[in-house]
């Protein structure tokens, strides 16, 4: 079966034989029929848990990277499931592809092409036992047939099933989805990381729409105003072309509300449901305020002097407490969690101003800004005079920082109401908090801190009410007949047990998370970090999931990444950042880390805690309009 002379080089090449299956009368054994390849012998380059598989050239296009395969080790009767981690590579039959003869003929422009085959590297995911994968204890024997798994089976094995579709597996005809009804998925918290232009916004747009359709409440803390138009369908020509190629149509996100601070502009003034809001200073922990404002130790000491004097004044003026019930409530206040009732930024600024006037020896010239303390100026100055204070420069610096956040008049402004956090957690509600016009990272961080606290309280309240209702229903059903119980629905999701899904599941997306929680400031902001850590821990039990989005993952503290179990990693080119993430993130194999710097825009390594392994995914194009895109 030698090749025709026209395919040789000057008659110097030895005969090359065609594939065995082309031999007349040769028939493949039954156990090998339908296989795409066979395992090869191990070599000194072989690695644990990895096998080499040889393919006939007709199968080269059918076994791309990330394909899932089943290996039937016929000699010992074992069956394994593996994933293609490298290849397919084309290799000539009988000779090496880099032999001098091959290199020389190619350099001379010869058309000599010998017969060739394919080779892939397969990582063993587990051994099959009674329909389940268990850790492999042996390796497949040489010459074991390898079969390609169908899409449905691959999705089931990888645990890439669910009602939130993220995209398509790269190199494999499979939709990558995650479930919204499993407590070990989104409530385990997620990080979306990648460089500028890598596709993070598209990922968030797709995730928001899918989560809303699944009945989740979504809150986007949008510091750039990028998602303020997601209620509209996509209009960018490039995005429309990508949607057509994917078989999707443009569509706006339903049931959206746009919030912006009172007196601040929004990137989408034409939004059909636009609302302004103010902050309540009494909701904020004084320790959180000190950390976010970046007060020095002397400034912080004077801050709490003013804070304590104001509490005394509020009590004497019968603002709070006003009765026995308020006095009992005052004893329960945890100032590490929230502020003091009746406290406003305007009142606190006046007290600090009175202290500055006192230590500057000009108390007679001071006029309070707030009407309450202006009417009670004598009581204010007497309370300040009773406290030993000094260092005008330190008081002046504190007062300057207080006025910096007071001047925009977003705290306790009568022209707007605080956000109703219970409304943010309504099923199917999408709330965009537009912070693009604050021009102040400090103010943004105060807003984010307050909203996180408010959402946790609302979610906790809804969860407790749901638990009480479940217990009441359980008590009512205790006397029901077996026939009635058999007819009762057990769950709204396929992955959970009876009554385990609460009425409210909430997802909070924190854009530019590195600005809120910076690695450089984490040691100076222990209370802020503890607040986020408390929300993360309690949120896991309350179906409250956090999504941290950052284009500068190197600025995120390791403590925050330690709270995250799910990762969507877009292109990252900094090898130092990749090495750092590799030390923090478990479950992402070496082949995935090698791919990270070369990912195309829109591609991402999707690694959720419940999945069998990370999946390289082409994220679906966003059907809604993203402001940065068009």
C-alpha positions as a printed NumPy array, in Angstrom:
array([[  0.   ,   0.   ,   0.   ],
       [  2.837,   2.406,  -0.845],
       [  2.052,   6.007,  -1.75 ],
       [  2.041,   7.029,  -5.382],
       [  5.42 ,   8.227,  -6.686],
       [  3.994,  11.718,  -7.172],
       [  3.727,  12.101,  -3.39 ],
       [  7.367,  11.194,  -2.765],
       [ 10.321,  13.532,  -2.795],
       [ 12.632,  12.387,  -5.589],
       [ 11.88 ,   8.738,  -4.759],
       [ 13.88 ,   9.076,  -1.538],
       [ 10.986,   8.628,   0.919],
       [ 10.161,   5.14 ,   2.192],
       [  6.642,   3.821,   1.652],
       [  4.007,   5.163,   4.029],
       [  1.04 ,   2.931,   4.771],
       [ -2.554,   4.063,   4.877],
       [ -4.844,   3.649,   7.911],
       [ -5.589,   0.056,   8.846],
       [ -9.33 ,   0.557,   8.503],
       [ -8.783,   1.18 ,   4.797],
       [ -7.373,  -2.326,   4.386],
       [ -9.766,  -4.516,   2.465],
       [-11.533,  -6.99 ,   4.696],
       [-10.409,  -5.438,   7.991],
       [-13.244,  -4.955,  10.518],
       [-13.086,  -3.027,  13.817],
       [-13.881,  -5.102,  16.936],
       [-17.3  ,  -4.54 ,  18.469],
       [-15.933,  -2.955,  21.658],
       [-14.164,  -0.267,  19.631],
       [-16.978,   0.72 ,  17.283],
       [-17.911,   4.379,  17.574],
       [-14.747,   5.334,  19.411],
       [-12.845,   8.473,  18.397],
       [ -9.437,   7.242,  19.513],
       [ -7.409,   4.951,  21.722],
       [ -5.106,   5.441,  24.667],
       [ -1.375,   5.183,  24.062],
       [  1.435,   3.695,  26.13 ],
       [  2.873,   5.815,  28.944],
       [  6.291,   7.434,  28.472],
       [  8.747,   9.112,  30.798],
       [  6.96 ,  12.419,  30.058],
       [  3.61 ,  10.994,  31.259],
       [  1.956,  12.672,  34.232],
       [ -0.31 ,  11.351,  36.94 ],
       [ -4.029,  11.524,  36.138],
       [ -3.312,  12.289,  32.461],
       [ -3.269,   9.964,  29.446],
       [ -2.347,  10.404,  25.8  ],
       [ -4.999,   9.509,  23.225],
       [ -4.293,   8.86 ,  19.529],
       [ -6.968,   9.749,  16.945],
       [ -7.349,   8.869,  13.265],
       [ -7.174,  11.999,  11.165],
       [-10.889,  11.826,  10.347],
       [-11.619,  12.537,  14.045],
       [ -9.326,  15.544,  14.382],
       [-12.178,  18.024,  14.058],
       [-14.472,  16.107,  16.396],
       [-12.412,  16.168,  19.591],
       [-11.591,  19.808,  20.396],
       [-10.141,  21.042,  23.657],
       [-12.511,  20.701,  26.636],
       [-14.348,  17.771,  25.051],
       [-15.531,  15.225,  27.583],
       [-14.697,  11.601,  26.801],
       [-15.339,   8.168,  28.265],
       [-12.406,   5.738,  28.355],
       [-13.307,   2.049,  28.584],
       [-10.328,   0.138,  29.914],
       [-11.208,  -3.253,  28.452],
       [ -8.42 ,  -5.222,  30.117],
       [ -9.587,  -4.526,  33.674],
       [-13.235,  -3.626,  32.953],
       [-13.03 ,  -0.096,  34.348],
       [-14.611,   3.027,  32.868],
       [-13.262,   6.559,  33.234],
       [-14.46 ,  10.053,  32.312],
       [-11.889,  12.605,  31.215],
       [-11.568,  16.016,  29.588],
       [ -9.32 ,  17.044,  26.698],
       [ -6.851,  19.584,  28.104],
       [ -4.437,  19.88 ,  25.146],
       [ -4.749,  19.336,  21.425],
       [ -5.782,  17.997,  19.042],
       [ -2.346,  18.01 ,  17.469],
       [ -1.554,  16.54 ,  14.048],
       [  1.421,  14.144,  13.887],
       [  2.826,  12.287,  10.848],
       [  2.679,   8.492,  10.852],
       [  5.95 ,   6.723,  11.593],
       [  8.194,   9.797,  11.822],
       [  8.479,  12.873,  13.978],
       [  6.994,  16.101,  12.718],
       [ 10.222,  18.003,  13.424],
       [ 12.645,  15.614,  11.684],
       [ 15.259,  17.363,   9.482],
       [ 13.738,  15.85 ,   6.341],
       [ 10.328,  17.308,   7.129],
       [ 11.799,  20.714,   7.941],
       [ 13.91 ,  20.744,   4.783],
       [ 11.086,  19.768,   2.443],
       [  8.774,  22.346,   3.97 ],
       [ 11.42 ,  25.059,   3.627],
       [ 11.837,  24.205,  -0.082],
       [  8.13 ,  24.574,  -0.678],
       [  7.57 ,  20.878,  -1.369],
       [  4.031,  19.542,  -1.347],
       [  4.963,  16.307,   0.403],
       [  2.312,  15.473,   3.027],
       [  2.598,  12.029,   4.669],
       [ -0.316,  10.281,   6.277],
       [ -0.92 ,  11.6  ,   9.754],
       [ -2.989,  11.093,  12.895],
       [ -4.133,  13.194,  15.839],
       [ -3.062,  13.328,  19.47 ],
       [ -4.781,  14.835,  22.513],
       [ -3.976,  14.96 ,  26.207],
       [ -6.836,  13.843,  28.473],
       [ -7.114,  14.601,  32.168],
       [ -8.969,  11.901,  34.1  ],
       [-11.875,  13.442,  36.041],
       [-12.972,  10.261,  37.767],
       [-13.836,   6.595,  37.571],
       [-17.455,   5.644,  36.891],
       [-19.162,   3.521,  39.535],
       [-22.944,   2.976,  39.528],
       [-23.535,   6.143,  37.542],
       [-21.332,   8.319,  39.786],
       [-17.779,   9.614,  39.445],
       [-15.343,   8.62 ,  42.156],
       [-11.669,   9.579,  42.493],
       [ -9.616,   7.373,  40.133],
       [ -7.321,   4.812,  41.762],
       [ -5.839,   3.36 ,  38.544],
       [ -5.033,   4.477,  35.027],
       [ -6.713,   3.284,  31.833],
       [ -4.764,   0.512,  30.11 ],
       [ -3.105,   1.138,  26.721],
       [ -5.254,   0.678,  23.609],
       [ -8.467,   1.463,  25.528],
       [-11.227,   2.867,  23.28 ],
       [-12.169,   6.504,  23.836],
       [-15.733,   7.722,  23.184],
       [-16.999,  11.284,  22.906],
       [-19.773,  12.198,  25.358],
       [-22.95 ,  13.838,  24.077],
       [-23.864,  17.368,  25.181],
       [-26.581,  16.426,  27.682],
       [-24.371,  13.886,  29.42 ],
       [-21.407,  16.271,  29.443],
       [-23.479,  19.023,  31.045],
       [-24.753,  16.62 ,  33.681],
       [-21.289,  15.337,  34.552],
       [-19.737,  18.809,  34.651],
       [-22.754,  20.102,  36.613],
       [-23.175,  22.871,  34.056],
       [-26.964,  22.674,  34.164],
       [-29.32 ,  25.347,  35.423],
       [-31.751,  28.125,  34.587],
       [-29.088,  30.851,  34.204],
       [-27.29 ,  30.381,  30.879],
       [-23.909,  32.128,  30.747],
       [-22.689,  31.09 ,  27.303],
       [-21.303,  28.267,  25.193],
       [-18.372,  26.022,  25.985],
       [-15.371,  26.967,  23.829],
       [-14.629,  24.217,  21.316],
       [-17.609,  22.116,  22.345],
       [-21.312,  22.248,  21.513],
       [-22.56 ,  22.732,  25.039],
       [-24.41 ,  25.512,  26.867],
       [-22.822,  26.454,  30.185],
       [-25.491,  27.213,  32.789],
       [-25.731,  27.521,  36.559],
       [-28.78 ,  27.038,  38.802],
       [-30.391,  29.91 ,  40.687],
       [-32.226,  27.569,  43.065],
       [-29.217,  26.015,  44.806],
       [-28.017,  27.512,  48.061],
       [-24.448,  26.413,  47.324],
       [-24.16 ,  28.493,  44.143],
       [-24.822,  32.253,  44.129],
       [-25.089,  32.673,  47.902],
       [-21.495,  31.395,  47.952],
       [-20.491,  34.709,  46.291],
       [-18.83 ,  35.395,  42.935],
       [-15.928,  37.411,  41.508],
       [-15.84 ,  38.63 ,  37.899],
       [-12.264,  39.651,  37.103],
       [-10.454,  40.765,  33.969],
       [ -8.655,  43.598,  32.221],
       [-10.396,  46.531,  30.558],
       [-12.202,  45.42 ,  27.394],
       [-12.128,  41.725,  28.276],
       [-15.924,  41.405,  28.449],
       [-16.834,  41.821,  32.132],
       [-19.716,  44.207,  31.347],
       [-21.175,  41.749,  28.859],
       [-20.969,  39.019,  31.495],
       [-22.795,  41.2  ,  34.023],
       [-25.444,  42.196,  31.472],
       [-26.093,  38.535,  30.637],
       [-26.088,  37.506,  34.301],
       [-28.526,  40.27 ,  35.314],
       [-31.05 ,  39.387,  32.623],
       [-30.889,  35.667,  33.345],
       [-31.152,  36.189,  37.117],
       [-34.15 ,  38.497,  36.704],
       [-35.941,  35.94 ,  34.567],
       [-35.208,  33.314,  37.23 ],
       [-37.075,  35.433,  39.79 ],
       [-34.044,  36.756,  41.665],
       [-33.763,  40.328,  42.92 ],
       [-30.665,  42.058,  41.527],
       [-29.022,  45.227,  42.873],
       [-26.227,  46.827,  40.826],
       [-23.951,  49.312,  42.595],
       [-22.937,  51.146,  39.422],
       [-20.131,  53.67 ,  39.959],
       [-19.737,  54.435,  36.22 ],
       [-23.39 ,  54.475,  35.111],
       [-22.636,  51.627,  32.74 ],
       [-25.86 ,  49.699,  33.367],
       [-28.305,  52.591,  33.559],
       [-29.81 ,  51.721,  30.149],
       [-30.215,  47.948,  30.526],
       [-33.978,  48.399,  30.374],
       [-33.481,  49.007,  26.616],
       [-32.512,  46.424,  23.965],
       [-28.945,  46.379,  22.658],
       [-28.261,  48.82 ,  19.801],
       [-24.518,  48.493,  19.164],
       [-23.917,  47.02 ,  15.656],
       [-21.166,  44.707,  16.885],
       [-23.331,  43.376,  19.692],
       [-26.27 ,  42.914,  17.315],
       [-24.078,  40.9  ,  14.942],
       [-22.891,  38.724,  17.841],
       [-26.497,  38.176,  18.946],
       [-27.528,  37.079,  15.443],
       [-24.629,  34.641,  15.294],
       [-25.714,  33.201,  18.635],
       [-29.362,  32.999,  17.563],
       [-30.508,  35.587,  20.119],
       [-32.486,  38.793,  19.733],
       [-32.007,  42.156,  21.496],
       [-34.091,  42.544,  24.651],
       [-34.148,  44.961,  27.566],
       [-34.102,  43.807,  31.179],
       [-37.618,  43.897,  32.594],
       [-38.773,  45.404,  35.903],
       [-35.836,  47.782,  36.405],
       [-35.672,  50.821,  38.695],
       [-32.933,  53.449,  38.48 ],
       [-31.88 ,  55.2  ,  41.703],
       [-29.607,  58.239,  41.98 ],
       [-28.633,  60.489,  44.879],
       [-30.68 ,  63.628,  45.432],
       [-29.091,  66.592,  43.704],
       [-26.894,  64.343,  41.547],
       [-27.392,  63.588,  37.857],
       [-27.882,  60.182,  36.278],
       [-26.458,  58.78 ,  33.061],
       [-29.96 ,  57.899,  31.875],
       [-32.392,  60.724,  32.755],
       [-35.009,  59.202,  30.426],
       [-35.297,  55.934,  32.377],
       [-39.023,  55.118,  32.783],
       [-38.703,  54.391,  36.527],
       [-36.165,  56.863,  37.89 ],
       [-36.07 ,  57.731,  41.582],
       [-33.8  ,  59.924,  43.674],
       [-32.845,  59.026,  47.218],
       [-30.957,  60.381,  50.188],
       [-28.806,  58.762,  52.864],
       [-29.715,  58.595,  56.545],
       [-26.625,  59.387,  58.581],
       [-28.133,  57.585,  61.567],
       [-27.98 ,  54.314,  59.619],
       [-24.202,  54.423,  59.299],
       [-21.885,  52.989,  61.914],
       [-19.631,  55.802,  63.221],
       [-16.671,  53.434,  62.964],
       [-17.43 ,  52.797,  59.3  ],
       [-17.714,  56.552,  58.669],
       [-14.318,  57.167,  60.285],
       [-12.631,  54.475,  58.208],
       [-14.145,  55.465,  54.879],
       [-13.364,  59.154,  55.491],
       [ -9.761,  58.186,  56.227],
       [ -9.58 ,  60.004,  59.572],
       [ -6.258,  60.016,  61.378],
       [ -6.123,  58.814,  64.967],
       [ -6.37 ,  62.357,  66.45 ],
       [ -9.204,  63.229,  64.071],
       [-11.028,  60.021,  64.963],
       [-10.709,  60.825,  68.668],
       [-12.279,  64.242,  68.131],
       [-14.952,  62.742,  65.887],
       [-16.137,  60.552,  68.76 ],
       [-15.944,  63.495,  71.193],
       [-18.394,  65.365,  68.969],
       [-20.465,  62.205,  68.459],
       [-20.865,  61.606,  72.21 ],
       [-21.743,  65.254,  72.892],
       [-24.393,  65.136,  70.185],
       [-25.937,  62.   ,  71.732],
       [-26.2  ,  63.866,  75.042],
       [-27.804,  66.842,  73.311],
       [-30.336,  64.646,  71.469],
       [-31.376,  63.126,  74.785],
       [-31.697,  66.494,  76.553],
       [-33.691,  67.94 ,  73.661],
       [-35.982,  64.872,  73.678],
       [-35.087,  63.969,  70.087],
       [-33.973,  60.48 ,  71.133],
       [-34.779,  58.761,  73.395],
       [-38.274,  60.175,  73.903],
       [-39.685,  57.57 ,  76.266],
       [-39.154,  54.269,  78.008],
       [-39.429,  52.318,  74.751],
       [-36.739,  54.449,  73.101],
       [-34.514,  54.117,  76.152],
       [-34.738,  50.332,  75.927],
       [-33.942,  50.521,  72.198],
       [-30.957,  52.794,  72.881],
       [-29.448,  50.122,  75.124],
       [-29.565,  47.627,  72.238],
       [-27.796,  49.808,  69.651],
       [-24.621,  48.235,  68.253],
       [-22.603,  51.132,  66.877],
       [-20.357,  48.704,  65.044],
       [-23.408,  47.934,  62.871],
       [-25.322,  51.226,  62.633],
       [-25.513,  54.788,  63.937],
       [-27.515,  56.56 ,  66.617],
       [-31.209,  57.344,  65.964],
       [-31.916,  61.028,  65.337],
       [-28.274,  61.702,  64.451],
       [-27.734,  63.727,  61.262],
       [-24.559,  64.816,  59.519],
       [-25.684,  68.428,  59.76 ],
       [-26.006,  68.214,  63.539],
       [-22.634,  66.479,  63.914],
       [-20.937,  69.095,  61.735],
       [-22.384,  71.823,  63.94 ],
       [-21.05 ,  70.156,  67.086],
       [-17.58 ,  69.847,  65.522],
       [-17.798,  73.509,  64.49 ],
       [-18.727,  74.491,  68.049],
       [-15.689,  72.567,  69.366],
       [-13.428,  74.4  ,  66.893],
       [-14.843,  77.739,  68.001],
       [-14.322,  76.776,  71.655],
       [-10.661,  75.72 ,  71.284],
       [ -9.973,  78.701,  68.999],
       [-11.271,  81.067,  71.741],
       [-14.033,  82.428,  69.469],
       [-17.201,  80.804,  70.836],
       [-19.271,  83.984,  70.596],
       [-18.883,  84.152,  66.799],
       [-20.13 ,  80.608,  66.092],
       [-23.58 ,  80.246,  64.486],
       [-24.946,  76.701,  64.03 ],
       [-25.989,  75.639,  60.558],
       [-28.872,  73.35 ,  61.563],
       [-32.168,  74.902,  62.758],
       [-32.386,  72.589,  65.814],
       [-29.005,  73.615,  67.24 ],
       [-29.435,  77.215,  66.155],
       [-32.54 ,  77.36 ,  68.345],
       [-30.663,  75.635,  71.171],
       [-27.284,  77.319,  70.778],
       [-26.763,  77.909,  74.49 ],
       [-27.278,  74.229,  75.269],
       [-24.83 ,  73.325,  72.473],
       [-22.082,  75.665,  73.681],
       [-22.546,  74.584,  77.293],
       [-22.231,  70.892,  76.337],
       [-19.072,  71.606,  74.331],
       [-17.534,  73.735,  77.093],
       [-17.997,  70.858,  79.548],
       [-15.593,  68.674,  77.537],
       [-11.855,  69.197,  77.677],
       [-10.651,  69.817,  74.115],
       [ -7.562,  71.24 ,  72.427],
       [ -5.597,  71.332,  69.148],
       [ -7.554,  73.647,  66.799],
       [ -5.676,  72.311,  63.76 ],
       [ -6.974,  68.787,  64.375],
       [-10.553,  70.031,  64.812],
       [-10.165,  72.133,  61.66 ],
       [ -9.03 ,  69.084,  59.658],
       [-11.966,  67.018,  60.96 ],
       [-14.446,  69.779,  60.165],
       [-13.049,  70.065,  56.639],
       [-13.626,  66.349,  56.005],
       [-17.131,  66.481,  57.458],
       [-18.064,  69.406,  55.215],
       [-16.641,  67.562,  52.223],
       [-19.329,  64.887,  52.498],
       [-21.967,  67.297,  53.853],
       [-21.692,  69.84 ,  51.043],
       [-23.427,  67.69 ,  48.354],
       [-26.476,  67.57 ,  50.704],
       [-27.191,  63.903,  50.095],
       [-27.608,  63.112,  53.809],
       [-31.047,  63.523,  55.391],
       [-32.238,  65.773,  52.566],
       [-35.993,  66.473,  52.911],
       [-36.294,  66.612,  49.108],
       [-35.898,  62.814,  48.884],
       [-36.596,  59.68 ,  50.868],
       [-34.112,  56.979,  51.859],
       [-34.224,  53.799,  49.784],
       [-36.825,  51.229,  50.737],
       [-34.529,  48.22 ,  51.05 ],
       [-37.434,  45.825,  51.182],
       [-38.352,  46.966,  47.65 ],
       [-34.826,  46.18 ,  46.433],
       [-35.24 ,  42.542,  47.423],
       [-38.587,  41.958,  45.692],
       [-38.446,  38.87 ,  43.433],
       [-37.656,  39.765,  39.829],
       [-36.775,  43.377,  40.677],
       [-33.588,  44.891,  39.179],
       [-32.329,  48.032,  40.933],
       [-29.489,  50.138,  39.509],
       [-27.816,  52.501,  42.   ],
       [-26.216,  55.124,  39.754],
       [-23.228,  56.699,  41.536],
       [-21.579,  58.11 ,  38.425],
       [-22.115,  61.799,  39.353],
       [-20.826,  61.853,  42.923],
       [-17.196,  62.608,  41.951],
       [-16.239,  61.266,  45.364],
       [-14.997,  57.751,  46.145],
       [-15.613,  58.51 ,  49.83 ],
       [-19.278,  59.313,  49.182],
       [-19.625,  56.255,  46.917],
       [-18.214,  54.014,  49.623],
       [-20.566,  55.459,  52.239],
       [-23.505,  54.761,  49.915],
       [-22.304,  51.208,  49.209],
       [-21.782,  50.521,  52.903],
       [-25.271,  51.774,  53.787],
       [-26.944,  49.843,  50.963],
       [-25.19 ,  46.591,  51.867],
       [-26.3  ,  46.973,  55.479],
       [-29.883,  47.818,  54.463],
       [-30.174,  44.924,  52.019],
       [-28.881,  42.439,  54.588],
       [-31.449,  43.646,  57.128],
       [-34.264,  43.439,  54.575],
       [-33.142,  40.02 ,  53.399],
       [-32.796,  38.774,  56.953],
       [-36.295,  40.009,  57.799],
       [-37.784,  38.357,  54.692],
       [-35.929,  35.13 ,  55.458],
       [-37.181,  35.035,  59.047],
       [-40.751,  35.691,  57.888],
       [-40.427,  32.918,  55.341],
       [-39.158,  30.549,  58.02 ],
       [-42.095,  31.38 ,  60.286],
       [-44.552,  30.831,  57.443],
       [-42.904,  27.511,  56.6  ],
       [-43.164,  26.368,  60.211],
       [-46.805,  27.463,  60.336],
       [-47.577,  25.595,  57.111],
       [-45.741,  22.568,  58.446],
       [-47.831,  22.614,  61.611],
       [-51.023,  22.937,  59.571],
       [-49.989,  20.068,  57.341],
       [-49.126,  17.825,  60.302],
       [-52.725,  16.704,  60.593],
       [-53.317,  16.355,  56.859],
       [-53.948,  12.997,  55.321],
       [-51.173,  11.198,  53.4  ],
       [-53.139,  11.728,  50.198],
       [-53.152,  15.489,  50.76 ],
       [-49.422,  15.51 ,  51.534],
       [-48.646,  13.491,  48.408],
       [-50.431,  16.091,  46.322],
       [-48.469,  19.028,  47.796],
       [-45.628,  20.493,  45.726],
       [-42.246,  19.678,  47.209],
       [-40.046,  22.314,  45.657],
       [-39.772,  25.025,  43.041],
       [-36.356,  23.729,  41.974],
       [-34.951,  20.367,  41.064],
       [-31.817,  20.631,  43.192],
       [-33.263,  21.486,  46.598],
       [-35.343,  19.93 ,  49.311],
       [-38.855,  20.776,  50.407],
       [-39.414,  24.401,  51.51 ],
       [-35.709,  25.222,  51.152],
       [-36.167,  28.017,  48.608],
       [-37.207,  31.272,  50.326],
       [-39.534,  33.802,  48.712],
       [-36.6  ,  36.171,  48.13 ],
       [-33.203,  35.462,  46.544],
       [-30.999,  38.514,  46.099],
       [-27.84 ,  39.195,  44.095],
       [-25.798,  42.356,  44.816],
       [-23.275,  43.352,  42.137],
       [-20.455,  45.658,  43.3  ],
       [-18.799,  47.322,  40.305],
       [-15.18 ,  48.505,  40.635],
       [-14.971,  46.573,  43.899],
       [-11.29 ,  47.471,  44.301],
       [-12.293,  51.097,  44.978],
       [-14.567,  50.064,  47.849],
       [-12.242,  47.435,  49.298],
       [ -8.653,  48.237,  48.477],
       [ -5.745,  45.994,  49.417],
       [ -3.756,  49.116,  50.348],
       [ -6.409,  50.263,  52.85 ],
       [ -7.744,  47.004,  54.26 ],
       [ -5.606,  47.352,  57.395],
       [ -6.989,  50.86 ,  57.894],
       [-10.602,  49.754,  57.356],
       [-11.115,  46.735,  59.626],
       [-14.728,  47.658,  60.391],
       [-15.645,  47.977,  56.704],
       [-14.091,  44.61 ,  55.975],
       [-15.842,  43.048,  58.979],
       [-19.126,  44.472,  57.695],
       [-18.611,  42.866,  54.287],
       [-17.472,  39.62 ,  55.938],
       [-20.608,  39.552,  58.111],
       [-22.789,  40.14 ,  55.067],
       [-20.936,  37.386,  53.194],
       [-21.284,  34.873,  56.025],
       [-24.893,  35.67 ,  56.885],
       [-25.816,  36.1  ,  53.235],
       [-24.916,  32.47 ,  52.546],
       [-27.664,  31.437,  54.934],
       [-30.116,  34.089,  53.747],
       [-29.848,  33.577,  49.952],
       [-27.966,  36.863,  49.571],
       [-25.091,  36.625,  47.091],
       [-22.386,  39.216,  46.435],
       [-20.703,  39.671,  43.042],
       [-17.379,  41.545,  43.104],
       [-16.408,  43.013,  39.709],
       [-12.925,  44.418,  39.167],
       [-10.538,  45.245,  36.352],
       [ -7.727,  45.494,  38.908],
       [ -7.887,  42.224,  40.834],
       [ -4.384,  42.868,  42.164],
       [ -5.894,  45.661,  44.29 ],
       [ -8.461,  43.381,  45.904],
       [ -7.318,  42.089,  49.298],
       [ -6.827,  38.365,  49.675],
       [ -9.342,  38.461,  52.528],
       [-12.105,  39.419,  50.093],
       [-11.152,  36.763,  47.57 ],
       [-11.22 ,  34.311,  50.46 ],
       [-14.959,  35.02 ,  50.863],
       [-15.611,  34.039,  47.232],
       [-16.252,  30.524,  45.95 ],
       [-17.247,  31.239,  42.332],
       [-15.065,  32.925,  39.724],
       [-15.576,  34.196,  36.181],
       [-12.084,  35.019,  34.942],
       [-11.69 ,  37.036,  31.76 ],
       [ -8.378,  37.908,  30.122],
       [ -5.623,  38.756,  32.619],
       [ -2.152,  39.405,  31.205],
       [ -0.203,  40.245,  34.347],
       [  1.602,  37.04 ,  35.332],
       [  2.055,  38.323,  38.87 ],
       [ -1.73 ,  38.718,  39.23 ],
       [ -2.275,  35.241,  37.765],
       [  0.201,  33.748,  40.247],
       [ -1.566,  35.516,  43.107],
       [ -4.985,  34.314,  41.958],
       [ -3.586,  30.804,  41.545],
       [ -2.639,  30.812,  45.222],
       [ -6.098,  31.995,  46.285],
       [ -8.49 ,  30.238,  43.897],
       [ -8.859,  26.502,  44.238],
       [ -9.965,  24.164,  41.457],
       [ -8.578,  25.979,  38.385],
       [ -6.044,  23.673,  36.726],
       [ -2.736,  24.666,  35.166],
       [ -4.033,  24.452,  31.596],
       [ -6.683,  27.061,  32.381],
       [ -4.17 ,  29.43 ,  33.972],
       [ -2.016,  29.149,  30.845],
       [ -4.988,  30.123,  28.679],
       [ -5.908,  33.199,  30.749],
       [ -3.524,  35.762,  29.129],
       [ -4.641,  34.787,  25.606],
       [ -8.413,  34.8  ,  26.034],
       [-10.373,  36.694,  23.415],
       [-12.844,  39.424,  24.482],
       [-15.955,  37.676,  25.776],
       [-14.193,  34.432,  26.677],
       [-13.893,  33.502,  30.335],
       [-12.903,  30.654,  32.622],
       [-16.115,  29.862,  34.52 ],
       [-15.423,  28.17 ,  37.838],
       [-18.351,  27.674,  40.224],
       [-17.9  ,  25.743,  43.442],
       [-20.497,  23.103,  42.565],
       [-18.992,  22.358,  39.125],
       [-16.779,  19.341,  38.51 ],
       [-14.112,  21.498,  36.861],
       [-13.707,  25.003,  35.364],
       [-15.109,  25.495,  31.86 ],
       [-13.679,  27.801,  29.197],
       [-16.78 ,  29.659,  28.037],
       [-17.734,  32.08 ,  25.288],
       [-20.064,  34.333,  27.27 ],
       [-23.33 ,  35.109,  25.495],
       [-23.514,  38.647,  24.067],
       [-25.592,  41.005,  26.188],
       [-29.128,  41.366,  24.861],
       [-29.627,  44.6  ,  26.804],
       [-28.006,  47.959,  26.178],
       [-24.73 ,  48.698,  27.94 ],
       [-23.78 ,  52.363,  28.   ],
       [-20.075,  51.756,  27.379],
       [-20.895,  49.536,  24.41 ],
       [-23.415,  51.69 ,  22.663]])
